[in-house]
Amino acid sequence: MKYLLGLCAFIFLFSCNTQKIQSKYSKIEYEATPCFGFCPVFKMTINADRTAIFEAEHFNFTKTPSKDEFSKPREGTFKGTITEADYQKLVALLDGLDVKNLKDKYGERNISDMPTSYLRVNMADGTSKNIEDYGKRGTEKLSEIYKFFEELRHNQKWTKVK
């Protein structure tokens, strides 16, 4: 009987010991720069706890963009929490990239009207990777990440703070 009680106590103690799964990424930043057209201009920072900042400059919410938008003030700074499912999808996309082994720069600057994407990934182990992609065509998997960030602007709940 005392062995049974000991076993029950042991199981109870271990079941109460919840462990938070640590993300291998401490911070993920994506920045999209302007082009000579109506490319969305924004920066998004996502932390390991899924909290995020979305800094919208231009062409993030307009369905019919015009050049007049450049004379308007920036669209604002927004805070939110990325859904668990979307964060896990982002982590899976990054894992599929093998981030640490990507080149630092992609794209040829012989065309002058292309946007540039910057992907900055800080790992939990203290290392980081910065990728600059002029024209947003570095690799097919990088393009998937860029598209995913562009979708996050519209499919998350954002609260304007500035």
PyRosetta script that sets phi, psi and omega in degrees:
from pyrosetta import init, pose_from_sequence

init()
pose = pose_from_sequence("MKYLLGLCAFIFLFSCNTQKIQSKYSKIEYEATPCFGFCPVFKMTINADRTAIFEAEHFNFTKTPSKDEFSKPREGTFKGTITEADYQKLVALLDGLDVKNLKDKYGERNISDMPTSYLRVNMADGTSKNIEDYGKRGTEKLSEIYKFFEELRHNQKWTKVK")
pose.set_psi(1, -42.2)
pose.set_omega(1, -178.9)
pose.set_phi(2, -69.5)
pose.set_psi(2, -27.0)
pose.set_omega(2, 174.7)
pose.set_phi(3, -67.1)
pose.set_psi(3, -39.1)
pose.set_omega(3, 178.8)
pose.set_phi(4, -64.9)
pose.set_psi(4, -43.2)
pose.set_omega(4, 177.5)
pose.set_phi(5, -64.2)
pose.set_psi(5, -41.2)
pose.set_omega(5, 177.7)
pose.set_phi(6, -61.7)
pose.set_psi(6, -43.1)
pose.set_omega(6, 178.1)
pose.set_phi(7, -63.3)
pose.set_psi(7, -43.4)
pose.set_omega(7, 178.7)
pose.set_phi(8, -62.5)
pose.set_psi(8, -42.4)
pose.set_omega(8, 179.2)
pose.set_phi(9, -63.9)
pose.set_psi(9, -41.3)
pose.set_omega(9, 178.9)
pose.set_phi(10, -60.9)
pose.set_psi(10, -47.7)
pose.set_omega(10, 179.3)
pose.set_phi(11, -63.2)
pose.set_psi(11, -42.7)
pose.set_omega(11, -179.9)
pose.set_phi(12, -61.3)
pose.set_psi(12, -45.2)
pose.set_omega(12, -179.1)
pose.set_phi(13, -62.3)
pose.set_psi(13, -42.3)
pose.set_omega(13, -179.4)
pose.set_phi(14, -74.0)
pose.set_psi(14, -29.9)
pose.set_omega(14, 178.5)
pose.set_phi(15, -72.8)
pose.set_psi(15, -25.9)
pose.set_omega(15, 178.6)
pose.set_phi(16, -82.9)
pose.set_psi(16, -13.9)
pose.set_omega(16, -178.7)
pose.set_phi(17, -85.0)
pose.set_psi(17, 82.8)
pose.set_omega(17, -179.8)
pose.set_phi(18, -78.3)
pose.set_psi(18, 137.3)
pose.set_omega(18, 179.1)
pose.set_phi(19, -114.9)
pose.set_psi(19, 128.0)
pose.set_omega(19, 177.1)
pose.set_phi(20, -80.9)
pose.set_psi(20, 128.7)
pose.set_omega(20, 178.7)
pose.set_phi(21, -74.9)
pose.set_psi(21, 124.9)
pose.set_omega(21, -178.9)
pose.set_phi(22, -86.2)
pose.set_psi(22, 135.9)
pose.set_omega(22, 175.2)
pose.set_phi(23, -77.3)
pose.set_psi(23, 145.6)
pose.set_omega(23, 176.4)
pose.set_phi(24, -77.6)
pose.set_psi(24, -7.2)
pose.set_omega(24, 179.2)
pose.set_phi(25, -114.7)
pose.set_psi(25, 122.3)
pose.set_omega(25, -179.9)
pose.set_phi(26, -85.6)
pose.set_psi(26, -29.6)
pose.set_omega(26, 177.5)
pose.set_phi(27, -157.0)
pose.set_psi(27, 138.9)
pose.set_omega(27, 178.9)
pose.set_phi(28, -127.1)
pose.set_psi(28, 124.4)
pose.set_omega(28, 179.4)
pose.set_phi(29, -121.1)
pose.set_psi(29, 140.5)
pose.set_omega(29, 174.6)
pose.set_phi(30, -132.7)
pose.set_psi(30, 134.5)
pose.set_omega(30, 178.3)
pose.set_phi(31, -132.8)
pose.set_psi(31, 133.2)
pose.set_omega(31, 177.1)
pose.set_phi(32, -117.1)
pose.set_psi(32, 125.0)
pose.set_omega(32, -177.4)
pose.set_phi(33, -96.8)
pose.set_psi(33, 168.0)
pose.set_omega(33, -178.3)
pose.set_phi(34, -70.0)
pose.set_psi(34, 161.5)
pose.set_omega(34, 170.5)
pose.set_phi(35, -125.0)
pose.set_psi(35, -172.8)
pose.set_omega(35, 177.7)
pose.set_phi(36, -81.8)
pose.set_psi(36, 2.8)
pose.set_omega(36, 178.3)
pose.set_phi(37, -114.3)
pose.set_psi(37, -133.4)
pose.set_omega(37, -174.4)
pose.set_phi(38, -116.2)
pose.set_psi(38, 40.0)
pose.set_omega(38, 178.9)
pose.set_phi(39, -67.1)
pose.set_psi(39, 137.5)
pose.set_omega(39, 176.7)
pose.set_phi(40, -63.7)
pose.set_psi(40, 136.5)
pose.set_omega(40, -179.6)
pose.set_phi(41, -115.2)
pose.set_psi(41, 115.9)
pose.set_omega(41, -177.7)
pose.set_phi(42, -162.8)
pose.set_psi(42, 167.6)
pose.set_omega(42, 173.6)
pose.set_phi(43, -135.7)
pose.set_psi(43, 137.0)
pose.set_omega(43, 178.7)
pose.set_phi(44, -130.7)
pose.set_psi(44, 132.7)
pose.set_omega(44, 178.4)
pose.set_phi(45, -121.6)
pose.set_psi(45, 126.7)
pose.set_omega(45, -179.6)
pose.set_phi(46, -122.2)
pose.set_psi(46, 125.8)
pose.set_omega(46, 178.9)
pose.set_phi(47, -92.1)
pose.set_psi(47, 167.8)
pose.set_omega(47, -178.0)
pose.set_phi(48, -62.8)
pose.set_psi(48, -25.8)
pose.set_omega(48, 177.8)
pose.set_phi(49, -85.5)
pose.set_psi(49, 9.3)
pose.set_omega(49, 176.2)
pose.set_phi(50, 77.9)
pose.set_psi(50, -0.6)
pose.set_omega(50, 174.8)
pose.set_phi(51, -69.8)
pose.set_psi(51, 146.5)
pose.set_omega(51, -173.7)
pose.set_phi(52, -143.6)
pose.set_psi(52, 152.4)
pose.set_omega(52, 172.4)
pose.set_phi(53, -120.9)
pose.set_psi(53, 131.5)
pose.set_omega(53, 179.0)
pose.set_phi(54, -120.2)
pose.set_psi(54, 111.4)
pose.set_omega(54, 179.6)
pose.set_phi(55, -102.0)
pose.set_psi(55, 102.3)
pose.set_omega(55, -175.6)
pose.set_phi(56, -94.2)
pose.set_psi(56, 122.0)
pose.set_omega(56, 178.9)
pose.set_phi(57, -95.1)
pose.set_psi(57, -68.3)
pose.set_omega(57, -177.0)
pose.set_phi(58, -146.4)
pose.set_psi(58, 152.5)
pose.set_omega(58, 171.7)
pose.set_phi(59, 63.8)
pose.set_psi(59, 29.5)
pose.set_omega(59, 178.8)
pose.set_phi(60, -94.8)
pose.set_psi(60, -24.6)
pose.set_omega(60, -174.4)
pose.set_phi(61, -125.6)
pose.set_psi(61, -6.4)
pose.set_omega(61, -175.2)
pose.set_phi(62, -83.1)
pose.set_psi(62, 128.6)
pose.set_omega(62, 177.3)
pose.set_phi(63, -82.5)
pose.set_psi(63, -30.2)
pose.set_omega(63, 177.2)
pose.set_phi(64, -124.3)
pose.set_psi(64, 84.1)
pose.set_omega(64, -175.7)
pose.set_phi(65, -68.9)
pose.set_psi(65, 153.5)
pose.set_omega(65, 174.8)
pose.set_phi(66, -142.8)
pose.set_psi(66, 164.2)
pose.set_omega(66, 179.6)
pose.set_phi(67, -66.9)
pose.set_psi(67, -18.4)
pose.set_omega(67, 177.8)
pose.set_phi(68, -62.0)
pose.set_psi(68, -23.3)
pose.set_omega(68, -177.4)
pose.set_phi(69, -63.3)
pose.set_psi(69, -27.2)
pose.set_omega(69, 178.6)
pose.set_phi(70, -64.6)
pose.set_psi(70, -27.2)
pose.set_omega(70, 179.8)
pose.set_phi(71, -84.0)
pose.set_psi(71, -8.9)
pose.set_omega(71, 178.0)
pose.set_phi(72, -83.6)
pose.set_psi(72, 157.7)
pose.set_omega(72, 176.7)
pose.set_phi(73, -66.5)
pose.set_psi(73, 161.9)
pose.set_omega(73, 178.5)
pose.set_phi(74, -56.5)
pose.set_psi(74, 155.8)
pose.set_omega(74, -173.1)
pose.set_phi(75, -73.5)
pose.set_psi(75, -26.7)
pose.set_omega(75, 174.6)
pose.set_phi(76, 133.2)
pose.set_psi(76, 174.2)
pose.set_omega(76, 175.6)
pose.set_phi(77, -111.9)
pose.set_psi(77, 134.0)
pose.set_omega(77, -175.1)
pose.set_phi(78, -127.6)
pose.set_psi(78, 148.1)
pose.set_omega(78, 175.1)
pose.set_phi(79, -117.3)
pose.set_psi(79, 152.9)
pose.set_omega(79, 176.7)
pose.set_phi(80, -169.7)
pose.set_psi(80, 178.7)
pose.set_omega(80, 174.5)
pose.set_phi(81, -124.4)
pose.set_psi(81, 121.8)
pose.set_omega(81, 179.7)
pose.set_phi(82, -67.4)
pose.set_psi(82, 135.8)
pose.set_omega(82, 179.9)
pose.set_phi(83, -60.3)
pose.set_psi(83, 152.7)
pose.set_omega(83, -180.0)
pose.set_phi(84, -56.5)
pose.set_psi(84, -44.9)
pose.set_omega(84, -178.6)
pose.set_phi(85, -62.4)
pose.set_psi(85, -43.3)
pose.set_omega(85, -179.9)
pose.set_phi(86, -69.6)
pose.set_psi(86, -35.9)
pose.set_omega(86, 177.2)
pose.set_phi(87, -64.9)
pose.set_psi(87, -42.8)
pose.set_omega(87, 179.0)
pose.set_phi(88, -63.9)
pose.set_psi(88, -36.5)
pose.set_omega(88, 177.3)
pose.set_phi(89, -65.7)
pose.set_psi(89, -41.4)
pose.set_omega(89, 177.8)
pose.set_phi(90, -61.8)
pose.set_psi(90, -44.7)
pose.set_omega(90, 178.5)
pose.set_phi(91, -61.1)
pose.set_psi(91, -42.1)
pose.set_omega(91, 178.9)
pose.set_phi(92, -63.9)
pose.set_psi(92, -40.5)
pose.set_omega(92, 177.4)
pose.set_phi(93, -62.9)
pose.set_psi(93, -42.5)
pose.set_omega(93, 178.5)
pose.set_phi(94, -66.1)
pose.set_psi(94, -42.0)
pose.set_omega(94, 177.8)
pose.set_phi(95, -59.7)
pose.set_psi(95, -39.6)
pose.set_omega(95, 179.5)
pose.set_phi(96, -67.6)
pose.set_psi(96, -20.4)
pose.set_omega(96, 179.8)
pose.set_phi(97, -79.5)
pose.set_psi(97, -24.0)
pose.set_omega(97, -169.3)
pose.set_phi(98, 55.4)
pose.set_psi(98, 61.2)
pose.set_omega(98, -170.3)
pose.set_phi(99, -47.6)
pose.set_psi(99, -46.8)
pose.set_omega(99, -174.2)
pose.set_phi(100, -61.9)
pose.set_psi(100, -23.8)
pose.set_omega(100, -177.1)
pose.set_phi(101, -99.9)
pose.set_psi(101, 6.9)
pose.set_omega(101, 176.2)
pose.set_phi(102, -75.2)
pose.set_psi(102, 158.2)
pose.set_omega(102, 174.2)
pose.set_phi(103, -70.5)
pose.set_psi(103, 159.4)
pose.set_omega(103, 178.3)
pose.set_phi(104, -79.4)
pose.set_psi(104, -28.0)
pose.set_omega(104, -177.6)
pose.set_phi(105, -136.7)
pose.set_psi(105, 140.3)
pose.set_omega(105, 175.0)
pose.set_phi(106, -131.6)
pose.set_psi(106, 157.5)
pose.set_omega(106, 174.5)
pose.set_phi(107, 96.2)
pose.set_psi(107, 152.4)
pose.set_omega(107, 178.1)
pose.set_phi(108, -113.3)
pose.set_psi(108, 132.7)
pose.set_omega(108, -175.5)
pose.set_phi(109, -88.6)
pose.set_psi(109, 22.4)
pose.set_omega(109, 179.3)
pose.set_phi(110, -80.7)
pose.set_psi(110, -4.3)
pose.set_omega(110, 172.3)
pose.set_phi(111, -114.4)
pose.set_psi(111, 125.6)
pose.set_omega(111, -168.8)
pose.set_phi(112, -95.5)
pose.set_psi(112, 4.8)
pose.set_omega(112, -175.8)
pose.set_phi(113, -117.2)
pose.set_psi(113, 23.4)
pose.set_omega(113, -176.1)
pose.set_phi(114, -97.0)
pose.set_psi(114, 148.1)
pose.set_omega(114, 174.5)
pose.set_phi(115, -78.4)
pose.set_psi(115, 161.4)
pose.set_omega(115, 175.5)
pose.set_phi(116, -117.4)
pose.set_psi(116, 139.2)
pose.set_omega(116, 173.3)
pose.set_phi(117, -108.6)
pose.set_psi(117, 139.8)
pose.set_omega(117, 174.0)
pose.set_phi(118, -120.2)
pose.set_psi(118, 123.7)
pose.set_omega(118, 175.7)
pose.set_phi(119, -115.3)
pose.set_psi(119, 119.2)
pose.set_omega(119, 180.0)
pose.set_phi(120, -120.1)
pose.set_psi(120, 120.7)
pose.set_omega(120, -176.7)
pose.set_phi(121, -122.4)
pose.set_psi(121, 119.4)
pose.set_omega(121, 175.0)
pose.set_phi(122, -100.4)
pose.set_psi(122, 124.8)
pose.set_omega(122, -179.2)
pose.set_phi(123, -87.4)
pose.set_psi(123, 157.3)
pose.set_omega(123, 178.7)
pose.set_phi(124, -65.0)
pose.set_psi(124, -22.8)
pose.set_omega(124, -179.7)
pose.set_phi(125, -82.8)
pose.set_psi(125, 5.4)
pose.set_omega(125, 177.0)
pose.set_phi(126, 94.9)
pose.set_psi(126, -10.1)
pose.set_omega(126, 177.8)
pose.set_phi(127, -84.4)
pose.set_psi(127, 166.5)
pose.set_omega(127, 178.1)
pose.set_phi(128, -146.9)
pose.set_psi(128, 162.7)
pose.set_omega(128, 177.0)
pose.set_phi(129, -138.1)
pose.set_psi(129, 129.6)
pose.set_omega(129, 177.1)
pose.set_phi(130, -117.7)
pose.set_psi(130, 126.9)
pose.set_omega(130, -178.0)
pose.set_phi(131, -123.3)
pose.set_psi(131, 127.6)
pose.set_omega(131, 175.5)
pose.set_phi(132, -110.5)
pose.set_psi(132, 127.9)
pose.set_omega(132, -175.8)
pose.set_phi(133, -131.9)
pose.set_psi(133, 97.2)
pose.set_omega(133, 178.3)
pose.set_phi(134, -76.2)
pose.set_psi(134, 120.1)
pose.set_omega(134, -178.5)
pose.set_phi(135, 94.3)
pose.set_psi(135, -6.7)
pose.set_omega(135, 176.6)
pose.set_phi(136, 57.2)
pose.set_psi(136, 38.4)
pose.set_omega(136, -179.1)
pose.set_phi(137, -130.8)
pose.set_psi(137, 29.9)
pose.set_omega(137, -175.9)
pose.set_phi(138, -56.0)
pose.set_psi(138, -58.0)
pose.set_omega(138, 175.1)
pose.set_phi(139, -144.7)
pose.set_psi(139, 165.4)
pose.set_omega(139, 178.5)
pose.set_phi(140, -62.3)
pose.set_psi(140, -40.0)
pose.set_omega(140, -179.4)
pose.set_phi(141, -70.5)
pose.set_psi(141, -34.0)
pose.set_omega(141, 173.8)
pose.set_phi(142, -64.0)
pose.set_psi(142, -41.6)
pose.set_omega(142, 178.2)
pose.set_phi(143, -59.7)
pose.set_psi(143, -36.4)
pose.set_omega(143, 176.7)
pose.set_phi(144, -63.1)
pose.set_psi(144, -41.4)
pose.set_omega(144, 178.8)
pose.set_phi(145, -63.5)
pose.set_psi(145, -44.5)
pose.set_omega(145, -179.7)
pose.set_phi(146, -60.4)
pose.set_psi(146, -45.4)
pose.set_omega(146, 179.1)
pose.set_phi(147, -61.7)
pose.set_psi(147, -40.8)
pose.set_omega(147, 179.4)
pose.set_phi(148, -60.5)
pose.set_psi(148, -45.3)
pose.set_omega(148, 178.1)
pose.set_phi(149, -63.8)
pose.set_psi(149, -39.0)
pose.set_omega(149, 178.6)
pose.set_phi(150, -64.2)
pose.set_psi(150, -34.7)
pose.set_omega(150, 176.7)
pose.set_phi(151, -70.5)
pose.set_psi(151, -34.7)
pose.set_omega(151, 179.6)
pose.set_phi(152, -59.2)
pose.set_psi(152, -27.9)
pose.set_omega(152, 178.6)
pose.set_phi(153, -59.7)
pose.set_psi(153, -29.5)
pose.set_omega(153, -173.2)
pose.set_phi(154, -110.6)
pose.set_psi(154, -20.4)
pose.set_omega(154, -174.1)
pose.set_phi(155, -105.7)
pose.set_psi(155, 11.7)
pose.set_omega(155, 176.1)
pose.set_phi(156, -116.0)
pose.set_psi(156, 164.3)
pose.set_omega(156, 176.9)
pose.set_phi(157, -91.7)
pose.set_psi(157, 115.1)
pose.set_omega(157, -178.3)
pose.set_phi(158, -113.5)
pose.set_psi(158, 139.1)
pose.set_omega(158, 177.0)
pose.set_phi(159, -115.1)
pose.set_psi(159, 124.1)
pose.set_omega(159, -178.4)
pose.set_phi(160, -71.3)
pose.set_psi(160, 130.2)
pose.set_omega(160, 178.6)
pose.set_phi(161, -114.2)
pose.set_psi(161, -19.9)
pose.set_omega(161, 176.9)
pose.set_phi(162, -143.7)
pose.dump_pdb("model.pdb")
